[in-house]
Amino acid sequence: MPNVLGLCEGGKCSLKNCTYGYTGIKLQEGGLPPQKVTSQQEIEVGDCYKLFDPEMTGKASWLTLKIVTKELDDETVKKGAICGIC
């Protein structure tokens, strides 16, 4: 996993056939102090892409952000929902 020193500009990213979780320190608007944010459980993404596009969902500013992914095994993928577009 790369280490980035200083600020970096995020872009689009997508996930497929995995579970993921995240933790980080998010900057808040209005002069409020930064807030620690952690997913409460692993989030499963099946055979369809889950797209995060800052142009569509808006941007967030993070002091730190760590996203951890785990690949789903073949049996879990077969049980997942089927995407009508794919």
N, C-alpha and C positions, 0 to 999 in steps of 0.2 A: 504494500500500500504506500503510495507516495506521501511524503511529508511536504507541506507547503509553508514557507515562511512568508509572513505578511498576508495581505489581502489577495484573493483571487476572484475572478469573475466567473460565477456559475453559469451553466447553460442548460440545454435540454439533457435529460437523462431518462432512461427507461429500464424497466426490470421485467423479467419473464422467467417462469418456472423456478421460483425461488421463494424463500421467506426472507424478510428483512426487518431490521429494527434500527432505531436511531437514537442518538443522544447528543446534546449540544447545549451551548449557551447562546440564546437568541437575543438580539438587541430589540428593545421596545421603543415605540414612538413616544413623544411627549415628555422626554426627559426621565422616564421611568427606568429603574435599574434593570440590567440584563436579567433574563429569566432562564433557569435551567429547564430544558424540555427533554423528556425521555418517553419513547413509545412504551406503553404499558404491557404489550405482548408482541410476539412476532407476527408480522403481517404476511399472509400467504398470497402470492401472485401465481396464478395458474398459467395456462397456455396462451393467454392474451397478454400483449404488452401493456404495462402500466407506465404511462408517459407523464413526466413532470416537465412542463414547459413554462418558464417564467413569463412568457408573453401572454399565456392564457390564465395562469393561476396567480400571477403576481410574484413579486420578488420578496425575499426575506433576507435580512442581514444577520449573520451569525458570527460570533467571536470564535466559536469552535463548532464543528459538526462532524460526527462520525456515523457512517452508515455501515452496518454489518449485514452481509448477505450469506445465505446458505442455499446451495443448490438442492432442489427437490429430487428425490429418487424417482425412477421410472414409474413405479407403481402409484406414487402420489400424483404424478402428472397425468396418468391415465384416468384417475378418478375425478380430476378437476373439471370445471365447466368448460364447455366448448364455445369458442368465440365464433359468431356467425360471419364475421368479416374475414377471419384467417382461413 
